[in-house]
Amino acid sequence: MAAPQRIEADYLIETAFDPRRAAEAMAGEQSSGTFVAIPGETPELKERSAARIEALEEIGTVEAPSLPGAGRPKDDAAAIRRARVTLSWPIDNIGPSLPNLLATVAGNLFELKQFSGLRLLDIRLPAVFAARYPGPRFGISGTRRLAGVAEGPLIGTIVKPSVGFGAQETANLVRLLCTAGIDFIKDDELQSDGPHCPFDTRVDAVMRVINDHADRTGKKVMFAFNLTGELDEMRRRHDHVLERGGTCVMASLNSVGLVGMIELGRFSALPIHAHRNGWGYLSRAPMLGWSYVAWQKIWRLAGADHMHVNGLANKFSEADDSVIASARACLTPMFDDRPCIAMPVFSSGQSAKQAPGTFAALGTADLIFAAGGGIMAHPDGPAAGVASLREAWDAAMTDVPLADYARDHTALARALETYAA
């Protein structure tokens, strides 16, 4: 699909006012207008800089406003209507700038009094953004190369307990997981650089184990070290991981912010595992905030190689169809000459039982499938937990029902018994 010449954004809106007039208020607020006519906003300036309403489709009414604080027209009996709206802006308003893009498509909109609901659904960007931002440097192919996994999902896990282990305890767990045949391990997002488990000490201890395992077996397990911090801290931590032979770093997107992620993307010589913790406050209210489809595009352009998308039958509140839509979005090219694809990461309450549904819905195994309890709580130990996930994915990719495959695969059979609830 050819990139648009203007910045475009799709919204779901809810308003007691005429939807077109409400959309005009959005367009004015986010470009050349304000709440009253001003002398400087000439027809020539509007033609050059004003946002435009490209499409508006009413989709229904609701009995009550979704959010508090919204205004109403003088006719208090007016219906509360919902509509889909597409706005566009000339690229010359801001240039190819991701931070200023956010101020344009998601600035003073959500609190406008005309709306009792407003949600950003998608964005489409001119190709000049691809020229300005590198996007994922490693993506799927680079991650597979560094992890030594040519096909199938990367089977991964998270260090648990989330916090409490020291560096050597973490390394001992990593040794167990390496022996179990894991492909990928990540710090929990709560583990950072505290005095009980300092970042450098943890990296040193973990990489001794991973490097020793690689020397013996030829397989180097990928470990995503959580370097979330201030810019100079992230650079120093990244360099330390690189010097010790590490192959991945992790950052919490909502913590480091967009500028932090852009800078990390520019200097990182390692894949960036992007964690979305805090995503719920941007998305959980259905008539407020962001769709993941729009949100993940920002972070992919900034340089994220892996993007968390939750998982099927997860422990959180997200529905399965939303999870799959998020994963598909990560795998959908953004520009004709630069796909900018990130590897989706499935996690949250995952075990062998979710493999068939995940593969059937997504149609690819280009993903990281991360299970904590789904590996560590297997009744026959972590090695059987890892084996059960590989067997489940083998069954899924060959279109064999799990129950049938489990007849000849003990690890999978035991997993299905254990995680049946």
N, C-alpha and C positions, 0 to 999 in steps of 0.2 A: 504494500500500500504506500503510495507516494505521501511524503510528509506534507502537511498543510503549510501555506505561506504565512498564516497567522496562528497565534496561540489559540487553542480551542479548549474549552472545558464544559463538561456536561454536569448538570445538577438535577437533583430531585428537590422540589420546593413545595412548601405548604403555606397557604396564605388565605386570609379572609378578604383580601383586596382582589381586584382584577389581576389575574396572573401576569398579563403582559405589562401592566403598569408596575407591578412588583418587580418583574424582570428588568424593566427600564431603570428602576431604582438601583438594582444590583449593578447594572452596566455603568451607570453614572458614578456610583460610589467607588467603583474599582477602576475608573479611568479619569475622564476630564471633568466630570460633574460634581455637584454637591447637592445639599437639600433645597437650595433655592437657585434661581438663575443668577449668573454673575456676568459682568460685562466682558471679562476676558475670554469667555467660552464662545468664541465666534464660530460661525458655520465652517470657516476654513480650518479652525483648530479641531472641531468635531470630526470633520472629514479625515483629518490626519491622525487623530489620537483617540477618539472615542471608542469604547467597546461597543460591539454590535450584538444584537440578538439574532442568532443564525437559525434557531429552531425553537418552537414552543409547542408542546403537546399536552393538553389537559388529560389526566388519567383517572379522575374520580374525586369524590368528596369524602370528608370525615365529619363525625358529629362533634368532636371536641379537639381543641388545639393540642398538639403533641408536646409543645414546650411552653413554659410560662413566659410572661412578659411581652407577648405579641400584641400589637395594636389591632384595632378593628375600625372599619369605616363607620361613618355616622349611621348608616343603615345596619343596626346591630343584628338584624336577621340574616345578613349575608352568609352564604354558604362558605365553609372552609374547603378550599379546593387544593388539590395536588396536581403538579405538572412536572414534566421534564423540560429542561431549558438548556440550550447550548449558547454560550457566549463566546465571542472571539475578540482578540486584541491584536493590534499591529505589533510585530516583533520590535519595531523601533521605539516603542514605549520604554522597554527595559533592556533590550539587547539579550543575548543568550546567557542569562544569569539565573541560576537555580534559586539562590536566596531571594532575589527579587521576583522570581516567578511565584514563589509561595505567597508573597505579599499581594500579588495580583489575583491569583485564582483562589486563594484561601485567606484573604485578609479580613477587612471589616465587613464581612458578609453574614457570618453566623449570628451576629447580635443585632442585625437590622430589625427594626420594629415591625416592618411589613410581614415578617415571616414567623410562623410558629413551627417551622421545620425547614432545614436546609442542609443538604448533604452533597458533597463533591463525589461524583460517580466515576469520572474518567478525564484524562487530559491527553491532548495530542499536540506535538511540538514541531516547529520548523526544524529542518535538518541542521541549521546552524548550531543547535544545542549539541548535536553529535560531534561537531567539529571542536566545540569548546571543552567537552567533558569526555574523559577516556572510557567511561563505563567499566564493566568487569574486565579485568586484565586476564583472568584465568578461566572463569566460568566453568562450564561442564568439562570441556576437553582438558583444560589445565588441571582441574581438580582430579580428574581420573588419572592423569599422568602422574601427578605427585603422590597420589594414594595407591597407585598400582592396581587399580580396578578398571579393567577395560570394558566390562559390560555388567549389567545388573545394577541394582542400587548399591550405594555405599552403606554398609551396615554400621550404625554408629550408636553411641551412648553418651551419657552425661555423668560427670563425676558426682556421685551421691554418697554421703550426705552433701547437700549443696554447700554448706560451710561447716567448719569444725575440724576437718582434717588439717594437719600440718603438711609441709612439703613432702616429707618422707612417707607419710601415710598415703598421700595422693599418688606418689610414685609406686608404692606397693600395689595399689589398686590398678594402676596402669599396667604393671607387670602382669597381673592376673588377666587383665583384658587382652593384652597383646598375645599372651599364651592361648587365650580363648579364640583367637582368630579375628578380632575386631578390625574394622577398616578405619574407623573415625571415632575420636573421643573429643569432647569439649568440656571446658570449664563450665560450671553453672554460672549464670549471669550474676549471681550474688557473690561469687568468689572473685576478689580483685587483688589488692595489694596490702592486706591488713597485716598487723604485726605477728599474728599467729601463723600466717602462711604467705610470706613476702613473695612478690611476683618473681623476682630474679631467682630466689632460692627454689621456688616451685618449678620454674623452667629448667633449672640446672638438674634437679633431681629427676624430673619426668623425662627429659631428653637423654639422660644417661641410660635410662631403661629402654627408651624407644630406639636409640642408636645401637645399643647392645643387641636388642632383638633383631634389628635390621642386619647387623653384621652376621648374626647366626643364621637367619632365615632368608634374607634378601627382601623381606617385606618391611617397609617403613610405615608404621601407623601414623595417620594424620591426627594431630592434636591441635585444637583451636584454643589458644591461650587468650583469656579475656584481658585485653590491654586497655579497656575503657578508662579514660582519664582526661586530663588536660592535654593540649597539643604537644607540648614538649615531653610530657610523660609518655604519651602514646608513641612518639617517634623513638624515644630511648628504649621503651619496652619492645617495640617492633625489632629494633636493631639487635637487641639481646636475643630474641627468639631466633632471628636469622643467623646470628653468630653461633648459636648452639645447634644449628642444623634443623630447626623447626620448619614446618611446612604450612602453617596456617595461623592466623590471628583472628580474634573475635572482638567485635565492638557492639555495645548496646546503642542502637540508633537514637532513641529518644533521649539518651543521656549525653551523648557526644554532640548531638545536633547536626544540622546539615553542613555547616561550614567545617566542623570537625571531621565529618565523614568525607567531604570533598578533599580535604588536606590528606587524610589517611589514604584515600584512594590514589592520590598523586605520588606519595612517597613509598607506598608499600610494595615490596618485592615478593610478597606472599599473598595467597588468596585471603580474602576478607570474609569472614563468617559473620553475617549481619543478624543480630538478635533484635526482635521487635518488642521486647518486654515493655509494657505500658500501652500496647496497642489498643487494649479495651477502652481506655478513656477517649480515644479518638473515634471509636467505631461502634460501641455497644448500643448506643441509642440509635434506633433505626432511622430517625429523621434528623440526625445531627452528625456532623463530622465528615469522615472520609470513608470512601470505599477503598478496600485494599488494592483494587485494580488501578486506581489513580495513585495511591500512596507509594506503591512499590516502584513505580516508574522513576520517581525522584531519586530513590536510593540506588537503583540500578545505574542510572546515569552517573551518580556520584562515585560509583566504583564497587558496590557490593557484589561479591561473587556467589554467595549463598544467601538465600532469604528464607526465614522461618515462615511457614504457612499454617501451623497447627497440624492436626491429624484427624483422621476419621474416628468417630466414636470417642472423641477426646474428653479430657477431664474438665475442660472449660465450657463456655456457653455457646461456642460457635457451631453452627449447623454444618453438616457434611458438604452440602452443595456449595456453601461459601468457601470451605477449605479447598475444594477442587478448583473453583473459579480462581482463587488466589494462586494456586500452583500453575494453572494454565497461563495466567497472566505473566508470571515470571518467565515462562518458556516462549512467550509470544514476542517476535521481533518488534523493535520500536522504529527502526529506520531501514530503508532499502539497503544501504551500503554498510550498515553497522547494526547487527541484530541486537546487541546489548542484552544478551540472555543471561539470566542468573539461574543457579541450581536451586530448586525448591528443597526445603528441609521440613520433613514431616516429623513431628514429635508430639508429646503430651499424651500419656496413657497408651502408647502403641505397643503392640505385641504381634505375634505371628498371625493372629486372627484378622488383622486389618490389611494384610498384604493383597489378597485377591481384590477386594473392593477398591483399594488405592490404584492398583494397576489397571483394572477394568475402567475406572473413571478417567484416569489420566492418559492411558494409552502409551506410556513410556516408563522406563525404569531409570531415567536420567534424574535421579534424586538422591538425597540422603535420608535414610530411614532410621531415626534415632529413637531407641527404646532404653529406658532406665530400668524400671521394674520388669519390663518384658525380657530383659537379659539377666539382671542380677537376681531376680526372684524365681527364676526357673528352678524347679525342685531338684534337678540334677546338676545345678551350678551354672556359672556364666558361660562356659564353653558350650554347654547344651543349649543355653539361651541364644547364643549367636548362631549355632547350627539350626535351631528351630526357625529363626528368621530367614536364613538362607534357603532352607527347605520350603518354607512358605512362599518365598518369592520364586523359587524354581517351579513350584506348582502353579502359581499364578501366571507366570510367563509361558507355561506350556498348556494352560487352560485345563488343568486337572483339579477337580474339587479337593479342598484341603483334607477332608475326611478320607478320601481315597488315597491320597498321597501319604497320609499319616500311617497307613497300614504297614508300610515298609520303612518308615522313618520315625524312630523312637523319640527323638528330641522334639519333633513337631507334634507327635501324639501327646506327649506329656505336657507340652505348652497348651494345646487345645483343651486339655483337662483342667489345667491350672487357671487359664484366663477365660474360662467359659462364661463367667458372669458378665 
